[in-house]
């Protein structure tokens, strides 16, 4: 269990260590969560007008159908 903005979240997995990028940003200091959790639990957005998401990082299996994956993300999260 961790808290982000005083909201308790359950840890379901831990990523391998990556260390720092060339410019000093520590790649190990991140939290990944479903976008629906971020919107409702952390940003307080419930329906209505929702704030835009600045970026989404996606990793796929080699040979995956990127067009289909892009469509699923757009359908799930809205497209801008």
Buried (B, 14 or more C-beta within 10 A) or exposed (E): EEEEEEEEBEEEEEEEEEEEEEEEEEEEEEEEEEBEEBBBBBEEBEEEEBEEEEEEEEEEEEEEEEEEEEEEBEEEBEEE
